[in-house]
Amino acid sequence: MNDIGEFALLLALATAIYGLVSYVMAVKGNRVDLYFSADKTPVIVFGCVFVSSAVLLRAFMINDFSLQYVWAYSNIELETFYKISSFWGGQKGSLLFWTLLLTAYTTIAYYQNKKKRLEVFPYAMCVCLSITIFFLLLLNFSTNPFERLPLPPEDGRGLNPLLQNYWMVIHPPTLYLGYVGFTIPFAFAMAALITKNLDDSWIRLTRKWTLVSWFFLCMGNLFGAQWAYVELGWGGYWAWDPVENAAFMPLLVATAYLHSVMIQERKDMMKVWNMSLILLTFVMTIFGTFITRSGLIQSVHTFDEATLGYYFLGFLFFVILCSAVMIIKRLSLLKSKNELDSFLSRESSFLFNNLLLLGIAFATFWGTIFPIISEAVRGVKITVGPPFYNQVNVPIGLALLALIGIGPLIAWRKASWGNLKKNFKLPVIAGLIGGAILFPIVPLNSKAELFTYATFILCIFVMVCILSEFYKGAMARMQLNKEPFVKALGILIWKNKRRYGGYLVHIGVVCIFAGIAGSQAYSVHTEKLLKIGETLEIRDYTLRHKDLKAIQQTDIKTRIIALLEVEKDGKVIYVSKPEKEIYKGQNQPVSEVALHSTWKEDLYVILADYREDMSITIKVYVNPMVSWLWKGGLIIAIGTLIAMWPDRLERRRRLERMKKQELAFSPAQE
C-alpha cells in the first residue's frame, strides 16, 4: 500500500505538469484539443493526492512503523483521535495535508467555473497547478512522507504530548483551510492581470472564497490561542510568537482587502489597492509557511525537522516578483475612474481602516523578521518581545476600533456636519456616560490601564453605533410592513445578509477587543508551596490543598492530580484538579490546566511541582474577561456564516451579468 501512496504522488506531479503545459499551449495557440486534454487534470491530481493521503492515514491506523514518518509521530498506545492528528503533526504529513486541501480547493473552483466559459478560467487553473507543482516537487523529492526505515521497529516514538489536546487537533486543519483557501482568489487575480479583465468580475467570482478563507483563518487563530491558553500552562493565550504572528499577518491583510473591495464594487475605485492586497495576502500565507518550516526561528509551533527554508524562500520571492511585475505592467488599466470626494466620507473611513490594518501587519512583520536580520548583520539574534508589539500596535488598534464604529454611520461621498451630529450624538453620549461610570471602578495607575480604560469607552461607543444600525433598520421595517420588532429584525438581517452579517462580525471584534484589554491589564497571579490542608488566597478566592493522586492511565501515561477546594465568599464552589501528565520516553511532564471560567473572569490553576510528602507548588491566575474572546469568536463565526449564506436574488443578478458578458475565450465554440 505504501508503494501505491508514493506512486500516486509521482502521478499527481506528472499530471499537474502535463495539465499546466496543456493549458498554457491551449490558451496561447487557441488549441481546443489541448484545452480538452487538460480539462480534467485538476480533478485527476486531486484524486492522486487523495489516494496518497488515504494510504498515509491507513499507515497510522495500523501502526505501520516501517514508515519513518509514522514511527516519528505515533505509537501503539496513541488514541485513534490523535493518530488522525498525527497525519499533520510533522512537516511531511502537514505538507501532504496542505497539498490535499490545495488540490481539493482547485477541484471545487474547477467545477464552479468550467461551464461559465470565462476567459480568466484557464489562466486561474494554470496558477493553481503551478502552485500545486511546487508542493508536489517537495513531497516527491525533499520530504517524502513514505520514506522507509531499513529495520522497522516494534513501536513508534509517539506524538508530542503538547499536541495531544483537542484544540491542537482542530487548530492546524482550520488554519490550513484559511491559508490554502487564499490560493483561489490569488489565482483569479493573477488571471485577471494576465487577461486584462480588470473590472470587478474577478472579485465577484472569488468573494465567497475570500470570506470562507478569512473565516477559517480567523477561527484558526482563535483555536490556536485557546490551545496555548489551556495547554502551555503560562496563564496567557497570545505571546507574539513568530509563528503566531505568521498566522496573524495574512488575517490583517485579508481583512483590509474585504473592506476595500466594497469601494471598488460601489465606486469603481482602489483597483491597484485591492489587487495588491489580495496578492499580498497570498504572499503572507507563504511567508507564514516559510517561518514554520525554515528552522530560522525557534518556536513551540515550528516543526522539529524544519529544513525547507530555502525552497520556500525561493518560491516566496518568485511569487512576489511575478505579482509586482504584473501589477506594474497593468497599472494603466488599474487606474480608478473616481476619486475621493471628501475625507469625511465612508470611502475615506475604509481607506484609513486599511492603512491601520496594514500598519499593524507591518509592525508585526518587522518584529518577526528582526531577529533574523540582527543575526545576519551583527551575528547576535535579538529577540523582539511583547512590549514592542504592545507599544506599537495598541494605539493603532484603538484607532482601528474607533473606525469600526464610525464607518457604518458616516455617509458615502461626503458627510455633512448635520449628518455627523445626527448619527454620532447617541454613541458619543453613551461612550461618555460609560466612561464616567467606569472611572471610579477601574484602576488607572499605569499606561496599560489608561489604554484599557480608553478601550472600554471605545467599545461602548462602537457597540452603540452598530446596534443603532440594527435598531433603525428594524424600526423602519416595522413602520413600513406593520411587523413585530423581532420579526422585522430577523427579516432585515436575512434580506441584507452581507451588510448585517458584517455588523455581527464587528460586534464579535468589539468583544475580542474588550476581552484582550481586560485580561491584559487586570490579570493577577501568585505562586505558593502548599502542604495538605494549607490555603492560598488570591482576589476573592481561597484554594485549599486536599489531596494528591497518581493514576496510571496507560502503559506510557501517568497522571498526577492535585485536588484543591475553591472557596468564594465562604462557600466551596468547586474542586479544582490541575495535573501533570508523565509520558514514558519524554523528558518533561506536561501540565494540564484546571480552568474555571465565567463571563467575568477565569480562575486558572497550574500544578507547577509536587513532592513525595504530597506537598505541591501551584500557580494561580485570575484572568478577567478572557471568555469574551471566545464568545467574540463565536459571534464572528455566526456573522460570517450569515454573510456567506447564498442569496437567491444576488445569484439571479450574477447570472444576468454573466449572460451579458462577451466571452473572449470559448473553445467549445471552435
Residue pairs with C-beta under 8 A, 6 or more apart in sequence:
1 55
1 58
1 59
2 55
2 59
2 64
2 66
2 67
2 146
2 148
4 51
4 55
5 51
5 52
5 54
5 55
5 56
5 59
5 145
5 146
6 52
6 144
6 146
8 48
8 49
8 51
8 52
8 55
9 48
9 49
9 52
9 136
9 139
9 140
9 144
9 146
10 140
11 48
12 44
12 45
12 48
12 49
12 52
12 103
12 132
12 136
13 133
13 136
13 137
13 140
15 41
15 44
15 45
15 48
16 41
16 45
16 129
16 132
16 133
16 136
17 133
18 38
18 41
19 38
19 41
19 42
19 44
19 45
19 125
19 129
20 126
20 129
20 130
20 133
22 34
22 35
22 37
22 38
22 41
23 34
23 35
23 38
23 41
23 122
23 123
23 125
23 126
23 129
24 126
25 31
25 34
26 32
26 34
26 35
26 37
26 38
26 122
26 667
27 35
27 122
27 123
27 126
27 665
30 667
30 670
32 667
32 668
32 670
35 122
35 667
36 667
38 122
38 125
39 114
41 129
42 103
42 106
42 107
42 110
42 125
42 128
42 129
43 107
43 110
45 103
45 106
45 129
45 132
46 100
46 103
46 104
46 106
46 107
49 96
49 99
49 100
49 103
49 136
50 100
50 103
50 104
52 96
52 145
53 87
53 96
53 97
53 100
55 146
56 67
56 69
56 70
56 87
56 93
56 96
56 145
56 146
57 84
57 87
58 64
59 67
59 70
60 70
60 74
60 83
60 84
60 86
60 87
61 80
61 83
63 70
63 74
63 75
63 76
63 155
63 156
64 70
65 71
65 74
65 149
65 152
65 153
65 154
65 155
65 156
66 148
66 149
66 152
67 145
67 146
67 147
67 148
67 149
68 147
68 148
68 149
69 90
69 92
69 93
69 145
69 146
69 147
70 86
70 156
71 149
71 152
71 153
71 156
71 157
72 90
72 156
72 157
73 86
73 89
73 90
73 93
73 156
73 157
73 158
73 159
74 83
74 86
74 156
74 158
74 159
75 155
75 156
75 157
75 158
75 159
75 556
76 155
76 156
77 158
77 554
77 555
77 556
77 557
78 86
78 156
78 158
78 159
78 164
79 164
81 169
82 159
82 163
82 164
82 169
84 169
85 159
85 163
85 168
85 169
85 172
86 93
86 159
87 93
87 96
87 97
88 94
88 97
88 172
88 173
88 176
89 159
89 160
89 163
90 303
90 304
90 305
91 143
91 293
91 303
91 304
91 305
91 306
91 307
91 308
92 139
92 143
92 144
92 145
92 147
93 145
94 172
94 176
94 303
95 135
95 138
95 139
95 143
95 145
96 139
96 145
97 172
97 173
97 176
98 135
98 176
98 179
98 180
98 289
99 132
99 135
99 136
99 139
101 176
101 177
101 180
102 128
102 131
102 132
102 135
102 180
102 183
103 132
105 128
105 180
105 181
105 183
105 184
106 125
106 128
106 129
106 132
106 183
106 184
109 124
109 125
109 128
109 184
109 187
109 209
110 125
113 121
113 124
113 205
114 121
116 658
117 663
117 665
117 666
117 668
118 201
118 205
118 661
118 663
118 665
119 195
119 197
119 663
119 664
119 665
120 188
120 191
120 192
120 194
120 195
120 197
120 201
120 202
120 205
121 191
121 665
122 665
123 190
123 191
123 194
123 195
124 184
124 187
124 188
124 190
124 191
125 187
126 191
127 186
127 187
127 190
127 191
128 183
128 184
128 187
131 183
131 187
134 315
138 308
138 311
139 145
142 308
142 311
143 307
143 308
157 585
158 556
158 583
158 585
158 586
161 581
161 583
161 586
161 590
162 168
162 231
162 232
162 300
162 590
165 227
165 230
165 231
167 223
167 224
167 226
167 227
167 230
167 231
168 227
168 231
170 223
171 220
171 223
171 224
171 226
171 227
172 220
174 216
174 219
174 220
174 223
175 216
175 217
175 220
175 221
175 223
175 224
175 247
176 220
177 212
177 213
177 216
177 220
178 213
178 214
178 215
178 216
178 217
178 218
178 219
178 220
178 250
178 251
179 213
179 217
179 247
179 250
179 285
179 288
179 289
180 213
180 285
181 209
181 212
181 213
181 216
181 217
182 210
182 213
182 217
182 250
182 254
182 278
182 281
182 282
182 285
183 282
183 285
184 206
184 209
184 213
185 206
185 209
185 210
185 213
185 278
185 281
185 282
186 278
186 279
186 281
186 282
188 202
188 205
188 206
189 202
189 206
189 275
189 278
189 279
190 279
190 322
190 323
190 326
191 197
191 202
192 198
192 201
192 202
192 275
193 275
193 326
193 327
193 329
193 330
194 326
195 664
196 330
196 333
198 271
198 275
198 330
198 333
198 334
200 261
200 264
200 265
200 268
201 657
201 661
203 261
203 264
203 265
203 274
204 265
204 654
204 657
206 278
207 261
208 644
210 254
210 257
210 258
210 278
211 258
211 640
211 643
211 644
212 644
213 254
214 251
214 254
214 255
214 258
214 640
215 637
215 640
215 641
215 644
217 247
217 250
217 251
217 254
218 251
218 633
218 636
218 640
219 633
219 637
220 247
221 244
221 247
221 248
221 251
222 629
222 630
222 633
224 244
224 247
225 237
225 238
225 629
226 237
226 630
228 234
228 236
228 237
228 238
228 239
229 236
229 237
229 593
229 626
230 593
230 595
231 590
231 592
231 593
232 300
232 591
233 591
233 593
233 606
233 619
235 523
235 525
235 604
235 606
235 619
235 621
235 623
237 519
237 626
237 629
238 244
239 386
240 364
240 367
240 384
240 385
240 386
240 389
241 299
241 300
241 301
242 291
242 297
242 299
242 368
242 371
243 288
243 291
243 292
243 297
243 299
243 301
243 302
244 301
245 291
245 364
245 365
245 367
245 368
246 284
246 287
246 288
246 289
246 291
246 292
246 368
247 288
248 364
249 284
249 287
249 288
249 361
249 364
249 365
249 368
250 281
250 284
250 285
250 288
252 357
252 358
252 360
252 361
252 364
253 277
253 280
253 281
253 284
253 357
253 358
253 361
254 277
254 281
255 357
256 277
256 353
256 354
256 357
256 358
257 274
257 277
257 278
257 281
259 350
259 353
259 354
260 270
260 273
260 274
260 277
260 350
260 351
260 354
261 274
262 350
263 269
263 270
263 347
263 350
263 351
264 270
264 271
264 274
266 412
267 338
267 347
267 412
268 336
268 337
268 338
269 336
269 337
269 338
269 339
269 340
269 347
270 336
270 351
271 334
271 335
271 336
272 327
272 331
272 334
272 335
272 336
273 354
275 327
275 334
276 327
277 354
279 323
279 327
282 319
283 316
283 319
283 320
283 323
284 361
286 312
286 315
286 316
286 319
287 316
289 312
290 309
290 312
290 313
290 316
291 297
291 302
291 368
292 301
292 302
292 303
292 306
293 302
293 303
293 306
293 307
293 308
293 309
293 312
294 306
294 308
294 309
294 312
294 313
295 302
295 306
295 307
295 309
296 309
296 372
297 368
297 371
297 372
327 334
340 347
340 348
340 351
341 347
341 413
341 414
342 348
342 413
342 414
342 415
344 410
344 414
344 415
344 420
345 410
345 411
345 412
345 413
345 414
345 415
346 407
346 410
346 411
346 412
346 415
347 412
347 413
349 403
349 406
349 407
349 410
350 407
352 399
352 403
353 400
353 403
353 404
353 407
356 396
356 399
356 400
356 403
357 400
359 396
360 393
360 396
360 397
360 400
363 389
363 392
363 393
363 396
364 389
364 393
367 384
367 388
367 389
367 392
368 384
370 382
370 384
371 381
371 382
371 383
371 384
372 381
374 380
374 381
374 382
375 381
375 382
390 448
390 520
394 451
395 451
397 513
398 451
398 454
398 455
398 458
401 455
401 458
401 459
401 462
401 510
401 513
402 458
402 461
402 462
404 462
404 465
404 466
404 506
404 509
404 510
405 427
405 458
405 461
405 462
405 463
405 464
405 465
405 466
406 424
406 465
408 465
408 466
408 469
408 503
408 506
409 423
409 424
409 427
409 465
409 468
409 469
410 419
410 420
410 423
411 419
423 468
424 465
426 464
426 468
427 461
427 462
427 464
427 465
427 468
428 461
430 460
430 461
430 464
431 457
431 458
431 460
431 461
431 464
432 457
434 456
434 457
434 460
434 461
435 453
435 456
435 457
435 460
438 453
438 456
438 457
439 453
442 449
442 452
442 453
442 456
442 522
443 449
443 521
443 522
444 450
444 453
446 521
448 520
448 521
449 521
449 522
451 517
451 521
452 517
452 518
452 520
452 521
452 522
455 513
455 514
455 517
456 514
456 517
456 518
458 513
459 510
459 513
459 514
459 517
462 506
462 510
463 507
463 510
466 503
466 506
466 507
466 510
469 503
470 489
470 492
470 493
470 500
470 503
473 489
473 492
473 496
473 500
474 485
474 488
474 489
474 492
475 485
475 488
477 483
477 488
477 489
477 491
477 492
478 484
478 485
478 488
481 488
483 491
492 500
493 500
493 501
493 642
497 642
497 643
497 645
497 647
498 643
498 647
500 642
501 639
501 640
501 641
501 642
501 643
501 644
501 645
502 639
502 643
503 639
504 635
504 636
504 638
504 639
504 642
505 635
505 636
505 639
505 640
505 643
506 639
507 632
507 635
507 639
508 632
508 633
508 634
508 635
508 636
508 637
508 638
508 639
509 632
509 636
510 632
511 628
511 629
511 631
511 632
511 635
512 628
512 629
512 632
512 633
512 636
514 625
514 628
514 632
515 625
515 626
515 627
515 628
515 629
515 631
515 632
516 629
517 625
518 624
518 625
518 628
519 623
519 624
519 625
519 626
519 629
522 624
522 625
523 621
523 622
523 623
523 624
524 538
524 539
524 621
524 622
525 538
525 619
525 620
525 621
525 622
526 536
526 538
526 619
526 620
527 608
527 617
527 618
527 619
527 620
528 536
528 617
528 618
529 615
529 616
529 617
530 536
530 543
530 545
530 615
530 616
530 617
530 618
531 545
531 613
531 614
531 615
532 545
532 546
532 547
532 548
532 614
532 615
533 544
533 545
533 546
534 544
534 545
535 542
535 543
535 544
535 545
536 542
536 543
536 618
536 620
537 543
538 620
538 622
539 622
540 568
540 569
541 566
541 567
541 568
541 603
541 620
541 622
542 566
542 567
542 568
543 564
543 565
543 566
543 567
543 576
543 605
543 618
543 620
544 564
544 565
544 567
545 562
545 563
545 564
545 615
545 616
545 618
546 563
546 564
546 565
546 575
547 562
547 563
547 614
548 560
548 561
548 562
548 563
548 610
548 614
548 616
549 560
549 561
549 563
550 558
550 559
550 560
550 561
551 558
551 559
551 561
552 558
553 559
555 584
556 583
556 584
556 585
557 581
557 582
557 583
557 584
558 581
558 582
559 579
559 580
559 581
559 582
559 592
560 579
560 580
560 581
560 582
560 589
560 607
560 610
561 577
561 578
561 579
561 607
562 576
562 577
562 578
562 579
562 607
562 610
562 616
562 618
563 575
563 576
563 577
564 575
564 576
564 577
564 578
564 594
564 605
564 618
565 572
565 575
565 576
566 572
566 573
566 574
566 575
566 576
566 596
566 603
567 573
573 596
574 596
576 594
576 596
576 603
576 605
577 594
578 591
578 592
578 593
578 594
578 605
578 606
578 607
578 618
579 591
579 592
579 594
579 607
580 589
580 590
580 591
580 592
580 607
580 610
581 589
581 590
581 591
581 592
582 589
582 590
583 589
583 590
591 606
591 607
591 608
592 607
593 604
593 605
593 606
594 604
594 605
594 606
595 602
595 603
595 604
595 605
596 602
596 603
597 603
597 626
597 627
598 627
599 625
599 627
599 628
599 631
600 624
600 625
601 622
601 623
601 624
601 625
601 626
602 621
602 622
602 623
602 624
602 626
602 627
603 620
603 621
603 622
604 620
604 621
604 622
604 623
605 618
605 619
605 620
605 621
606 618
606 619
606 620
606 621
607 616
607 617
607 618
608 616
608 617
608 618
608 619
609 616
609 617
610 616
610 617
